[in-house]
Amino acid sequence: MNVVGQRGAGKRRAGFARLAVSGVALLPEGLGAFAERVASARGAVRSLDLQYYLWHNDLTGALLAREILHAADRGVRVRLLLDALNIIGKDGSLTALAAHPRIQIRRFNAGRLRRWGQPGLFLEMLLGGWHLNRRMHNKAWIADGAKLICGGRNIGDRYFDAGGDFNFRDLDVRVHGSAAEPAATIFEAYWRSPLARPLGRIAQLRARRASLRRLRKLLDRRAAAPHAADLLAQTSDARMLGISEHALSILADPPAKAGSRHVSGTVAPALMALLATAQREALIISPYFVPGPAGTALLARLVASGVRVAVITNSLAATDVVAVHGGYTRYRAMLLAAGVEIFEMKASVETKAGLFGSKGASLHTKAVMVDDGPVFVGSFNMDPRSTALNTEMGVILDHRGLARLLHRQHRRLADGGRSWRVQLLNGRLAWTDERGPPLSREPAASWRRRLVAWAMRWLPIESQL
């Protein structure tokens, strides 16, 4: 595992480098997180290194692609590393973008039968290519090797609160200064990994100049679309906080985790060790929450020792992956019986003023906090897939101000207007929101969702969730 920085005085670990940090900020608002990326691209002087699991071809995806193209026009070197599974069918746009002499694109963990699309992927897996089930889930936006934005957000409208009728509730952290420099080293390890294949090896680059001209015209048309100007005019009100040296560390799985079943030193043990240090309180926000026997036992031990443990995850109605909810229900009653507090986010939230009012929402934030810090913000879900299959990354920060901000986010999400409190009443599950009588079954979920979740609970697929 790439571990850089230090967690704070009195909580230092061997192997953490001594690095000064100029400033950090949490980015809970989607439009502000989009504005941060635009500003970072426009301010870049030397390089933009971008690593993502998903980059959607929607309005915000097009606008950010336009920004990095303009940065390349100014002489900035742009490198874009994307998980190969999620860009099937996007070869034309990517090859056009890579036609720029200062833009390089690589795909991570690509199959050999990609020309056949999704059927080719599944066929290759049936023929023994099980490594393709392991994906690069990292999210990192790095400018000039010293400005980092990482967390839970992919690139797309729903991640930036621009999705109209549905959005994700997500969280990033922004790091400026020398503490962001190790993120560039982590990116370099992924970029040079044998699993990162240059785009030219998969799709031939033809008519470079013509394709790039067509792409520019397309991106300019997208920039002239309704709401585009308003999006690009957004600013971030994120408060930058000074942070001392030793108080920050960057965690990242080694890229080899995506190609091997036997890789040590991954993010998961570091987060379990962080939780185990809790003395008063452990707060967990995880949209996909399948703690497994070991995680359930750890949380139960914390409660037994007097630690308040509170988990926020998606309700069945809000989740975008019903199978994962089925796996979570195996442990829900055990956790409640042990004294763990559980809040499940509602699918419907209040419409808020702004460019895009949202009628529906799904939790996508991945964060952990113990006591008054440290806090973790990253791409890691508390589930078997993040633990054993996908590569993940994140930042641990030991800062009371950031801990207060994250505590506020946890309390806001757990509020009865946004989440159901799940409890055991007379030995049975009950959902309450302080606005009415307890409900005795999954709130607002269709019978189809309940049926699928029930079936998934009993299938032997937990290792894949």
C-alpha positions as a Markdown table, in Angstrom:
| # | Residue | x | y | z |
|---|---|---|---|---|
| 1 | Met | 0.0 | 0.0 | 0.0 |
| 2 | Asn | 1.2 | 3.5 | -0.7 |
| 3 | Val | 1.0 | 5.3 | 2.6 |
| 4 | Val | 2.2 | 8.9 | 2.7 |
| 5 | Gly | 2.2 | 11.6 | 5.4 |
| 6 | Gln | 1.5 | 11.3 | 9.1 |
| 7 | Arg | -1.7 | 11.2 | 11.1 |
| 8 | Gly | -0.7 | 13.5 | 13.8 |
| 9 | Ala | 1.3 | 14.0 | 17.0 |
| 10 | Gly | 1.0 | 11.0 | 19.3 |
| 11 | Lys | -0.6 | 8.9 | 16.5 |
| 12 | Arg | 2.4 | 8.4 | 14.2 |
| 13 | Arg | 3.1 | 5.2 | 12.4 |
| 14 | Ala | 6.5 | 3.9 | 11.2 |
| 15 | Gly | 7.1 | 4.5 | 7.5 |
| 16 | Phe | 5.1 | 7.8 | 7.3 |
| 17 | Ala | 7.1 | 10.5 | 5.6 |
| 18 | Arg | 7.4 | 14.0 | 7.2 |
| 19 | Leu | 5.6 | 16.4 | 4.9 |
| 20 | Ala | 4.3 | 20.0 | 5.5 |
| 21 | Val | 0.7 | 20.6 | 4.4 |
| 22 | Ser | -0.5 | 24.1 | 3.4 |
| 23 | Gly | -4.2 | 23.5 | 3.4 |
| 24 | Val | -7.2 | 21.1 | 3.2 |
| 25 | Ala | -10.9 | 21.4 | 2.7 |
| 26 | Leu | -13.9 | 19.2 | 2.6 |
| 27 | Leu | -16.1 | 19.4 | -0.5 |
| 28 | Pro | -19.6 | 18.3 | 0.4 |
| 29 | Glu | -21.5 | 20.3 | -2.2 |
| 30 | Gly | -21.6 | 18.9 | -5.8 |
| 31 | Leu | -21.6 | 22.2 | -7.6 |
| 32 | Gly | -18.7 | 23.4 | -5.5 |
| 33 | Ala | -16.8 | 20.2 | -6.2 |
| 34 | Phe | -17.4 | 20.7 | -9.9 |
| 35 | Ala | -16.1 | 24.3 | -9.6 |
| 36 | Glu | -13.0 | 23.2 | -7.8 |
| 37 | Arg | -12.1 | 20.9 | -10.8 |
| 38 | Val | -12.7 | 23.6 | -13.3 |
| 39 | Ala | -10.6 | 26.1 | -11.4 |
| 40 | Ser | -7.9 | 23.4 | -11.0 |
| 41 | Ala | -7.8 | 22.8 | -14.7 |
| 42 | Arg | -7.7 | 26.5 | -15.6 |
| 43 | Gly | -5.0 | 27.1 | -13.0 |
| 44 | Ala | -2.7 | 24.2 | -14.1 |
| 45 | Val | 0.7 | 25.2 | -15.4 |
| 46 | Arg | 2.6 | 22.0 | -15.9 |
| 47 | Ser | 0.4 | 18.9 | -15.6 |
| 48 | Leu | -3.0 | 17.4 | -15.0 |
| 49 | Asp | -3.0 | 13.7 | -13.9 |
| 50 | Leu | -6.6 | 12.4 | -13.7 |
| 51 | Gln | -7.6 | 8.9 | -12.5 |
| 52 | Tyr | -11.2 | 7.8 | -12.5 |
| 53 | Tyr | -13.5 | 4.8 | -12.3 |
| 54 | Leu | -16.2 | 6.5 | -14.3 |
| 55 | Trp | -16.2 | 9.5 | -16.6 |
| 56 | His | -19.7 | 10.0 | -18.0 |
| 57 | Asn | -20.4 | 11.6 | -21.4 |
| 58 | Asp | -23.0 | 14.0 | -20.0 |
| 59 | Leu | -22.9 | 17.8 | -19.5 |
| 60 | Thr | -20.4 | 18.0 | -16.7 |
| 61 | Gly | -18.3 | 15.2 | -18.2 |
| 62 | Ala | -18.2 | 17.2 | -21.5 |
| 63 | Leu | -17.5 | 20.5 | -19.8 |
| 64 | Leu | -14.5 | 19.0 | -17.8 |
| 65 | Ala | -13.2 | 17.3 | -21.0 |
| 66 | Arg | -13.3 | 20.7 | -22.7 |
| 67 | Glu | -11.4 | 22.2 | -19.8 |
| 68 | Ile | -8.6 | 19.7 | -20.0 |
| 69 | Leu | -8.5 | 20.1 | -23.7 |
| 70 | His | -8.0 | 23.9 | -23.3 |
| 71 | Ala | -5.3 | 23.2 | -20.7 |
| 72 | Ala | -3.5 | 21.0 | -23.2 |
| 73 | Asp | -3.8 | 23.9 | -25.7 |
| 74 | Arg | -1.9 | 26.1 | -23.2 |
| 75 | Gly | 0.9 | 23.5 | -23.0 |
| 76 | Val | -0.2 | 21.6 | -19.9 |
| 77 | Arg | 0.6 | 17.8 | -20.1 |
| 78 | Val | -2.6 | 15.9 | -19.5 |
| 79 | Arg | -2.7 | 12.2 | -18.6 |
| 80 | Leu | -6.0 | 10.5 | -18.2 |
| 81 | Leu | -6.2 | 7.0 | -16.6 |
| 82 | Leu | -9.7 | 5.3 | -16.8 |
| 83 | Asp | -11.0 | 2.0 | -15.6 |
| 84 | Ala | -11.4 | 0.0 | -18.9 |
| 85 | Leu | -14.7 | -1.6 | -17.9 |
| 86 | Asn | -16.7 | 1.6 | -17.9 |
| 87 | Ile | -15.5 | 3.1 | -21.2 |
| 88 | Ile | -16.7 | 0.3 | -23.6 |
| 89 | Gly | -18.3 | 2.1 | -26.5 |
| 90 | Lys | -16.6 | 5.4 | -25.9 |
| 91 | Asp | -13.5 | 4.7 | -28.1 |
| 92 | Gly | -14.4 | 7.4 | -30.7 |
| 93 | Ser | -14.5 | 10.3 | -28.2 |
| 94 | Leu | -11.4 | 9.0 | -26.3 |
| 95 | Thr | -9.3 | 8.6 | -29.5 |
| 96 | Ala | -10.3 | 12.1 | -30.6 |
| 97 | Leu | -9.2 | 13.5 | -27.3 |
| 98 | Ala | -6.0 | 11.6 | -27.3 |
| 99 | Ala | -5.3 | 13.0 | -30.8 |
| 100 | His | -4.0 | 16.1 | -29.0 |
| 101 | Pro | -0.2 | 15.9 | -28.8 |
| 102 | Arg | -0.3 | 16.8 | -25.1 |
| 103 | Ile | -3.0 | 14.4 | -24.0 |
| 104 | Gln | -2.3 | 10.8 | -23.2 |
| 105 | Ile | -5.0 | 8.3 | -22.3 |
| 106 | Arg | -4.6 | 4.8 | -20.8 |
| 107 | Arg | -7.2 | 2.1 | -19.9 |
| 108 | Phe | -6.7 | 0.1 | -16.7 |
| 109 | Asn | -7.3 | -3.6 | -16.7 |
| 110 | Ala | -8.6 | -3.9 | -20.2 |
| 111 | Gly | -9.7 | -7.2 | -21.7 |
| 112 | Arg | -8.4 | -8.7 | -25.0 |
| 113 | Leu | -11.9 | -9.1 | -26.5 |
| 114 | Arg | -12.9 | -5.4 | -26.1 |
| 115 | Arg | -13.9 | -5.1 | -29.7 |
| 116 | Trp | -16.9 | -7.2 | -28.9 |
| 117 | Gly | -18.1 | -4.9 | -26.2 |
| 118 | Gln | -19.8 | -6.2 | -23.0 |
| 119 | Pro | -20.4 | -9.7 | -24.6 |
| 120 | Gly | -16.7 | -9.9 | -25.2 |
| 121 | Leu | -15.9 | -9.0 | -21.6 |
| 122 | Phe | -18.3 | -11.7 | -20.3 |
| 123 | Leu | -16.9 | -14.3 | -22.7 |
| 124 | Glu | -13.3 | -13.5 | -21.6 |
| 125 | Met | -14.3 | -13.9 | -18.0 |
| 126 | Leu | -16.0 | -17.3 | -18.7 |
| 127 | Leu | -12.8 | -18.4 | -20.4 |
| 128 | Gly | -10.8 | -17.7 | -17.2 |
| 129 | Gly | -10.2 | -13.9 | -17.2 |
| 130 | Trp | -11.4 | -13.5 | -13.7 |
| 131 | His | -8.9 | -10.7 | -13.1 |
| 132 | Leu | -11.4 | -8.5 | -15.1 |
| 133 | Asn | -13.7 | -8.7 | -12.1 |
| 134 | Arg | -11.2 | -6.5 | -10.3 |
| 135 | Arg | -11.5 | -2.9 | -11.1 |
| 136 | Met | -9.7 | 0.4 | -10.5 |
| 137 | His | -12.1 | 2.3 | -8.2 |
| 138 | Asn | -9.7 | 5.2 | -7.4 |
| 139 | Lys | -10.7 | 8.8 | -8.0 |
| 140 | Ala | -8.0 | 11.5 | -8.1 |
| 141 | Trp | -7.6 | 14.9 | -9.8 |
| 142 | Ile | -4.0 | 16.1 | -9.5 |
| 143 | Ala | -2.8 | 19.5 | -10.8 |
| 144 | Asp | 0.9 | 20.3 | -11.1 |
| 145 | Gly | 1.7 | 17.5 | -8.7 |
| 146 | Ala | 0.7 | 19.7 | -5.7 |
| 147 | Lys | -3.1 | 20.1 | -5.8 |
| 148 | Leu | -5.2 | 17.0 | -5.1 |
| 149 | Ile | -9.0 | 16.4 | -5.2 |
| 150 | Cys | -10.0 | 12.9 | -4.2 |
| 151 | Gly | -12.9 | 11.2 | -2.5 |
| 152 | Gly | -16.1 | 9.5 | -3.7 |
| 153 | Arg | -17.0 | 11.4 | -6.8 |
| 154 | Asn | -16.7 | 10.1 | -10.3 |
| 155 | Ile | -17.1 | 12.5 | -13.2 |
| 156 | Gly | -20.8 | 13.0 | -14.2 |
| 157 | Asp | -23.9 | 15.1 | -13.6 |
| 158 | Arg | -25.2 | 13.0 | -10.7 |
| 159 | Tyr | -22.0 | 13.4 | -8.7 |
| 160 | Phe | -22.1 | 17.2 | -9.0 |
| 161 | Asp | -25.7 | 17.7 | -8.1 |
| 162 | Ala | -26.5 | 18.5 | -11.8 |
| 163 | Gly | -28.6 | 15.4 | -12.5 |
| 164 | Gly | -32.0 | 17.1 | -12.4 |
| 165 | Asp | -34.3 | 14.5 | -10.8 |
| 166 | Phe | -31.7 | 12.3 | -9.1 |
| 167 | Asn | -28.3 | 13.0 | -7.6 |
| 168 | Phe | -25.7 | 11.3 | -5.3 |
| 169 | Arg | -24.8 | 12.7 | -1.9 |
| 170 | Asp | -21.1 | 12.6 | -2.0 |
| 171 | Leu | -17.9 | 14.0 | -0.5 |
| 172 | Asp | -14.4 | 14.9 | -1.7 |
| 173 | Val | -11.3 | 16.4 | 0.1 |
| 174 | Arg | -9.1 | 19.0 | -1.5 |
| 175 | Val | -5.4 | 19.1 | -0.5 |
| 176 | His | -3.0 | 21.9 | -1.5 |
| 177 | Gly | 0.7 | 21.9 | -0.9 |
| 178 | Ser | 3.5 | 19.4 | -0.4 |
| 179 | Ala | 1.1 | 16.8 | 1.1 |
| 180 | Ala | -0.5 | 16.4 | -2.2 |
| 181 | Glu | 2.8 | 15.5 | -3.9 |
| 182 | Pro | 2.7 | 11.7 | -2.9 |
| 183 | Ala | -0.6 | 11.5 | -4.8 |
| 184 | Ala | 1.4 | 12.1 | -8.0 |
| 185 | Thr | 3.7 | 9.2 | -7.0 |
| 186 | Ile | 0.7 | 7.0 | -6.6 |
| 187 | Phe | -0.7 | 8.0 | -10.0 |
| 188 | Glu | 2.7 | 7.3 | -11.6 |
| 189 | Ala | 2.7 | 3.7 | -10.2 |
| 190 | Tyr | -0.7 | 3.1 | -11.7 |
| 191 | Trp | 0.2 | 4.8 | -15.0 |
| 192 | Arg | 3.3 | 2.7 | -15.4 |
| 193 | Ser | 1.6 | -0.5 | -14.3 |
| 194 | Pro | 1.4 | -3.4 | -16.8 |
| 195 | Leu | -2.4 | -3.2 | -16.3 |
| 196 | Ala | -2.5 | 0.3 | -17.8 |
| 197 | Arg | -2.6 | 0.0 | -21.5 |
| 198 | Pro | -2.0 | 2.9 | -23.9 |
| 199 | Leu | -5.1 | 3.7 | -25.9 |
| 200 | Gly | -3.3 | 3.1 | -29.2 |
| 201 | Arg | -2.9 | -0.6 | -28.5 |
| 202 | Ile | -6.7 | -1.1 | -28.3 |
| 203 | Ala | -8.1 | 1.4 | -30.9 |
| 204 | Gln | -6.1 | 2.8 | -33.8 |
| 205 | Leu | -5.9 | 6.5 | -34.0 |
| 206 | Arg | -7.1 | 7.6 | -37.4 |
| 207 | Ala | -7.6 | 11.0 | -38.9 |
| 208 | Arg | -6.2 | 12.7 | -35.8 |
| 209 | Arg | -6.7 | 16.3 | -36.8 |
| 210 | Ala | -10.2 | 15.8 | -38.2 |
| 211 | Ser | -11.4 | 13.8 | -35.2 |
| 212 | Leu | -10.0 | 16.4 | -32.8 |
| 213 | Arg | -11.7 | 19.2 | -34.8 |
| 214 | Arg | -15.0 | 17.4 | -34.6 |
| 215 | Leu | -14.5 | 16.8 | -30.9 |
| 216 | Arg | -13.8 | 20.5 | -30.3 |
| 217 | Lys | -17.0 | 21.5 | -32.1 |
| 218 | Leu | -19.0 | 18.9 | -30.1 |
| 219 | Leu | -17.6 | 20.1 | -26.8 |
| 220 | Asp | -18.3 | 23.8 | -27.8 |
| 221 | Arg | -21.9 | 22.9 | -28.6 |
| 222 | Arg | -22.2 | 21.2 | -25.2 |
| 223 | Ala | -20.8 | 24.3 | -23.5 |
| 224 | Ala | -23.5 | 26.4 | -25.2 |
| 225 | Ala | -26.3 | 24.1 | -23.9 |
| 226 | Pro | -28.8 | 25.3 | -21.3 |
| 227 | His | -27.3 | 25.4 | -17.8 |
| 228 | Ala | -23.7 | 25.0 | -19.1 |
| 229 | Ala | -22.8 | 28.7 | -18.6 |
| 230 | Asp | -24.3 | 28.6 | -15.1 |
| 231 | Leu | -22.3 | 25.5 | -14.2 |
| 232 | Leu | -19.1 | 27.1 | -15.5 |
| 233 | Ala | -19.8 | 30.2 | -13.5 |
| 234 | Gln | -20.1 | 28.3 | -10.2 |
| 235 | Thr | -17.6 | 29.0 | -7.4 |
| 236 | Ser | -16.6 | 27.0 | -4.4 |
| 237 | Asp | -17.1 | 28.3 | -0.9 |
| 238 | Ala | -15.1 | 25.5 | 0.6 |
| 239 | Arg | -13.1 | 26.7 | 3.6 |
| 240 | Met | -9.4 | 25.9 | 3.4 |
| 241 | Leu | -7.9 | 24.9 | 6.8 |
| 242 | Gly | -4.3 | 24.9 | 7.7 |
| 243 | Ile | -3.0 | 21.6 | 8.8 |
| 244 | Ser | 0.3 | 20.8 | 10.5 |
| 245 | Glu | 2.9 | 18.3 | 9.3 |
| 246 | His | 2.4 | 14.7 | 10.3 |
| 247 | Ala | -1.4 | 15.2 | 10.2 |
| 248 | Leu | -2.2 | 13.8 | 6.8 |
| 249 | Ser | -1.7 | 10.5 | 5.0 |
| 250 | Ile | -2.7 | 9.3 | 1.6 |
| 251 | Leu | -3.7 | 5.6 | 1.4 |
| 252 | Ala | -3.9 | 3.7 | -1.9 |
| 253 | Asp | -4.0 | 0.1 | -2.8 |
| 254 | Pro | -1.1 | -1.1 | -5.0 |
| 255 | Pro | -2.2 | -1.4 | -8.7 |
| 256 | Ala | -1.3 | -5.1 | -8.6 |
| 257 | Lys | -4.4 | -5.7 | -6.4 |
| 258 | Ala | -6.4 | -5.6 | -9.6 |
| 259 | Gly | -4.5 | -8.4 | -11.2 |
| 260 | Ser | -3.8 | -10.7 | -8.3 |
| 261 | Arg | -5.6 | -12.4 | -5.4 |
| 262 | His | -2.5 | -12.3 | -3.2 |
| 263 | Val | -1.5 | -8.6 | -2.5 |
| 264 | Ser | -0.7 | -7.4 | 1.0 |
| 265 | Gly | -0.8 | -4.0 | 2.4 |
| 266 | Thr | -4.1 | -2.8 | 1.2 |
| 267 | Val | -6.4 | 0.1 | 2.4 |
| 268 | Ala | -8.9 | -2.1 | 4.2 |
| 269 | Pro | -6.6 | -3.2 | 7.1 |
| 270 | Ala | -5.5 | 0.5 | 7.6 |
| 271 | Leu | -9.2 | 1.5 | 8.0 |
| 272 | Met | -10.0 | -1.4 | 10.4 |
| 273 | Ala | -7.0 | -0.4 | 12.5 |
| 274 | Leu | -8.2 | 3.2 | 12.5 |
| 275 | Leu | -11.7 | 2.1 | 13.7 |
| 276 | Ala | -10.1 | 0.0 | 16.4 |
| 277 | Thr | -8.5 | 3.1 | 18.0 |
| 278 | Ala | -11.9 | 4.7 | 18.8 |
| 279 | Gln | -12.4 | 5.5 | 22.5 |
| 280 | Arg | -15.6 | 7.4 | 22.5 |
| 281 | Glu | -17.2 | 7.5 | 19.0 |
| 282 | Ala | -16.9 | 5.9 | 15.6 |
| 283 | Leu | -18.9 | 7.3 | 12.7 |
| 284 | Ile | -19.2 | 5.5 | 9.4 |
| 285 | Ile | -20.8 | 6.7 | 6.2 |
| 286 | Ser | -20.8 | 4.0 | 3.5 |
| 287 | Pro | -23.4 | 3.7 | 0.6 |
| 288 | Tyr | -22.6 | 0.0 | 0.2 |
| 289 | Phe | -22.2 | -1.5 | 3.6 |
| 290 | Val | -21.6 | -5.2 | 4.0 |
| 291 | Pro | -19.3 | -5.5 | 7.0 |
| 292 | Gly | -18.9 | -9.3 | 7.0 |
| 293 | Pro | -18.2 | -11.3 | 10.1 |
| 294 | Ala | -15.0 | -9.6 | 10.9 |
| 295 | Gly | -16.3 | -6.1 | 10.5 |
| 296 | Thr | -19.5 | -6.9 | 12.5 |
| 297 | Ala | -17.4 | -8.4 | 15.3 |
| 298 | Leu | -15.1 | -5.3 | 15.4 |
| 299 | Leu | -18.1 | -2.9 | 15.6 |
| 300 | Ala | -19.7 | -5.0 | 18.3 |
| 301 | Arg | -16.5 | -5.0 | 20.4 |
| 302 | Leu | -16.3 | -1.2 | 20.1 |
| 303 | Val | -19.9 | -0.8 | 21.4 |
| 304 | Ala | -19.1 | -3.3 | 24.2 |
| 305 | Ser | -16.2 | -1.2 | 25.3 |
| 306 | Gly | -18.4 | 1.9 | 25.5 |
| 307 | Val | -17.8 | 3.5 | 22.1 |
| 308 | Arg | -20.8 | 4.9 | 20.3 |
| 309 | Val | -20.9 | 3.4 | 16.7 |
| 310 | Ala | -23.2 | 5.1 | 14.2 |
| 311 | Val | -23.5 | 3.9 | 10.6 |
| 312 | Ile | -25.2 | 5.7 | 7.7 |
| 313 | Thr | -25.9 | 3.7 | 4.5 |
| 314 | Asn | -28.6 | 3.6 | 1.8 |
| 315 | Ser | -32.1 | 2.4 | 2.4 |
| 316 | Leu | -33.4 | -0.3 | 0.0 |
| 317 | Ala | -35.5 | 2.4 | -1.8 |
| 318 | Ala | -32.4 | 4.7 | -2.2 |
| 319 | Thr | -29.7 | 2.2 | -3.2 |
| 320 | Asp | -28.6 | 1.9 | -6.8 |
| 321 | Val | -27.3 | -1.6 | -6.2 |
| 322 | Val | -30.0 | -3.8 | -4.7 |
| 323 | Ala | -27.8 | -6.9 | -4.5 |
| 324 | Val | -25.5 | -5.1 | -2.0 |
| 325 | His | -28.4 | -4.2 | 0.1 |
| 326 | Gly | -29.3 | -7.9 | 0.2 |
| 327 | Gly | -25.8 | -8.7 | 1.6 |
| 328 | Tyr | -26.1 | -5.9 | 4.1 |
| 329 | Thr | -29.3 | -7.3 | 5.6 |
| 330 | Arg | -27.5 | -10.4 | 6.7 |
| 331 | Tyr | -25.7 | -8.3 | 9.4 |
| 332 | Arg | -28.2 | -5.6 | 10.1 |
| 333 | Ala | -30.1 | -7.3 | 13.0 |
| 334 | Met | -26.8 | -8.5 | 14.5 |
| 335 | Leu | -25.4 | -5.0 | 14.5 |
| 336 | Leu | -28.5 | -3.5 | 16.0 |
| 337 | Ala | -28.6 | -6.2 | 18.7 |
| 338 | Ala | -25.0 | -5.3 | 19.6 |
| 339 | Gly | -25.9 | -1.7 | 20.0 |
| 340 | Val | -24.7 | -0.2 | 16.7 |
| 341 | Glu | -26.8 | 2.8 | 15.6 |
| 342 | Ile | -28.0 | 2.5 | 11.9 |
| 343 | Phe | -29.5 | 5.2 | 9.7 |
| 344 | Glu | -30.7 | 4.4 | 6.2 |
| 345 | Met | -30.9 | 7.3 | 3.8 |
| 346 | Lys | -34.3 | 7.9 | 2.2 |
| 347 | Ala | -34.7 | 7.9 | -1.6 |
| 348 | Ser | -36.7 | 11.2 | -1.5 |
| 349 | Val | -35.2 | 14.4 | -0.2 |
| 350 | Glu | -36.3 | 18.0 | 0.0 |
| 351 | Thr | -36.0 | 20.0 | -3.2 |
| 352 | Lys | -33.3 | 22.6 | -2.7 |
| 353 | Ala | -32.8 | 26.0 | -4.3 |
| 354 | Gly | -30.2 | 26.2 | -7.0 |
| 355 | Leu | -29.5 | 25.2 | -10.6 |
| 356 | Phe | -30.9 | 21.7 | -10.2 |
| 357 | Gly | -33.5 | 20.8 | -7.7 |
| 358 | Ser | -33.4 | 17.1 | -6.8 |
| 359 | Lys | -36.3 | 14.8 | -6.2 |
| 360 | Gly | -34.4 | 11.7 | -5.5 |
| 361 | Ala | -31.0 | 10.9 | -4.0 |
| 362 | Ser | -28.7 | 8.1 | -3.2 |
| 363 | Leu | -25.8 | 8.1 | -0.7 |
| 364 | His | -22.3 | 7.9 | -2.3 |
| 365 | Thr | -20.1 | 9.4 | 0.4 |
| 366 | Lys | -17.4 | 7.1 | 1.9 |
| 367 | Ala | -16.1 | 8.5 | 5.2 |
| 368 | Val | -15.0 | 7.3 | 8.6 |
| 369 | Met | -14.3 | 9.3 | 11.8 |
| 370 | Val | -13.1 | 8.3 | 15.2 |
| 371 | Asp | -13.4 | 10.5 | 18.3 |
| 372 | Asp | -12.4 | 14.1 | 17.4 |
| 373 | Gly | -10.3 | 12.7 | 14.5 |
| 374 | Pro | -8.6 | 11.4 | 12.5 |
| 375 | Val | -11.1 | 11.3 | 9.6 |
| 376 | Phe | -11.0 | 9.3 | 6.4 |
| 377 | Val | -12.5 | 10.4 | 3.1 |
| 378 | Gly | -12.0 | 8.4 | -0.1 |
| 379 | Ser | -13.4 | 5.8 | -2.5 |
| 380 | Phe | -13.5 | 2.8 | -0.1 |
| 381 | Asn | -16.9 | 1.3 | 0.7 |
| 382 | Met | -17.3 | -1.0 | 3.7 |
| 383 | Asp | -17.9 | -4.1 | 1.6 |
| 384 | Pro | -16.1 | -7.1 | 0.3 |
| 385 | Arg | -15.5 | -5.6 | -3.2 |
| 386 | Ser | -13.6 | -2.6 | -1.9 |
| 387 | Thr | -11.8 | -4.9 | 0.6 |
| 388 | Ala | -10.6 | -7.6 | -1.7 |
| 389 | Leu | -11.3 | -6.9 | -5.4 |
| 390 | Asn | -11.2 | -3.2 | -6.4 |
| 391 | Thr | -8.3 | -0.9 | -5.9 |
| 392 | Glu | -9.2 | 2.1 | -3.7 |
| 393 | Met | -7.6 | 5.3 | -2.3 |
| 394 | Gly | -8.3 | 8.0 | 0.2 |
| 395 | Val | -7.0 | 10.5 | 2.7 |
| 396 | Ile | -6.7 | 10.3 | 6.5 |
| 397 | Leu | -6.5 | 13.7 | 8.2 |
| 398 | Asp | -6.0 | 14.4 | 11.9 |
| 399 | His | -7.6 | 17.8 | 12.3 |
| 400 | Arg | -10.3 | 18.8 | 14.8 |
| 401 | Gly | -11.8 | 21.4 | 12.5 |
| 402 | Leu | -12.2 | 18.8 | 9.7 |
| 403 | Ala | -13.6 | 16.3 | 12.3 |
| 404 | Arg | -16.2 | 18.9 | 13.3 |
| 405 | Leu | -17.2 | 19.4 | 9.7 |
| 406 | Leu | -17.5 | 15.7 | 9.1 |
| 407 | His | -19.4 | 15.2 | 12.3 |
| 408 | Arg | -21.8 | 17.9 | 11.1 |
| 409 | Gln | -22.2 | 16.1 | 7.8 |
| 410 | His | -23.0 | 12.8 | 9.6 |
| 411 | Arg | -25.6 | 14.5 | 11.8 |
| 412 | Arg | -27.1 | 16.2 | 8.8 |
| 413 | Leu | -27.4 | 12.9 | 6.8 |
| 414 | Ala | -28.8 | 11.1 | 9.9 |
| 415 | Asp | -31.6 | 13.7 | 10.4 |
| 416 | Gly | -35.1 | 12.3 | 10.2 |
| 417 | Gly | -35.8 | 14.3 | 7.1 |
| 418 | Arg | -33.1 | 12.5 | 5.2 |
| 419 | Ser | -32.7 | 9.1 | 6.8 |
| 420 | Trp | -34.7 | 6.4 | 8.6 |
| 421 | Arg | -33.4 | 5.3 | 12.0 |
| 422 | Val | -33.5 | 1.5 | 12.0 |
| 423 | Gln | -34.1 | -0.2 | 15.4 |
| 424 | Leu | -35.1 | -3.4 | 17.0 |
| 425 | Leu | -38.5 | -3.0 | 18.7 |
| 426 | Asn | -39.7 | -6.0 | 20.5 |
| 427 | Gly | -37.2 | -8.1 | 18.6 |
| 428 | Arg | -38.4 | -6.9 | 15.2 |
| 429 | Leu | -36.9 | -4.4 | 12.8 |
| 430 | Ala | -38.6 | -1.0 | 12.7 |
| 431 | Trp | -37.9 | 2.1 | 10.7 |
| 432 | Thr | -38.6 | 5.5 | 12.4 |
| 433 | Asp | -38.1 | 9.1 | 11.4 |
| 434 | Glu | -39.8 | 10.9 | 14.3 |
| 435 | Arg | -42.6 | 12.0 | 12.0 |
| 436 | Gly | -45.0 | 9.1 | 12.4 |
| 437 | Pro | -45.4 | 5.6 | 13.8 |
| 438 | Pro | -42.6 | 3.0 | 13.2 |
| 439 | Leu | -42.8 | 1.0 | 10.0 |
| 440 | Ser | -42.3 | -2.7 | 10.0 |
| 441 | Arg | -40.8 | -3.2 | 6.5 |
| 442 | Glu | -38.4 | -1.5 | 4.2 |
| 443 | Pro | -39.9 | 2.0 | 3.7 |
| 444 | Ala | -40.8 | 3.2 | 0.2 |
| 445 | Ala | -39.3 | 0.1 | -1.5 |
| 446 | Ser | -41.3 | -1.7 | -4.2 |
| 447 | Trp | -42.2 | -5.4 | -3.8 |
| 448 | Arg | -39.8 | -6.2 | -6.7 |
| 449 | Arg | -36.9 | -4.5 | -4.8 |
| 450 | Arg | -37.7 | -6.3 | -1.6 |
| 451 | Leu | -37.9 | -9.7 | -3.5 |
| 452 | Val | -34.6 | -9.1 | -5.2 |
| 453 | Ala | -32.9 | -8.1 | -2.0 |
| 454 | Trp | -34.3 | -11.1 | -0.2 |
| 455 | Ala | -33.1 | -13.5 | -2.9 |
| 456 | Met | -29.6 | -11.9 | -3.0 |
| 457 | Arg | -29.3 | -12.3 | 0.8 |
| 458 | Trp | -29.3 | -16.1 | 0.4 |
| 459 | Leu | -27.1 | -16.4 | -2.7 |
| 460 | Pro | -23.4 | -17.3 | -2.1 |
| 461 | Ile | -22.2 | -14.1 | -3.7 |
| 462 | Glu | -21.1 | -12.0 | -0.8 |
| 463 | Ser | -17.5 | -12.0 | -1.9 |
| 464 | Gln | -18.5 | -10.1 | -5.1 |
| 465 | Leu | -20.6 | -7.4 | -3.4 |
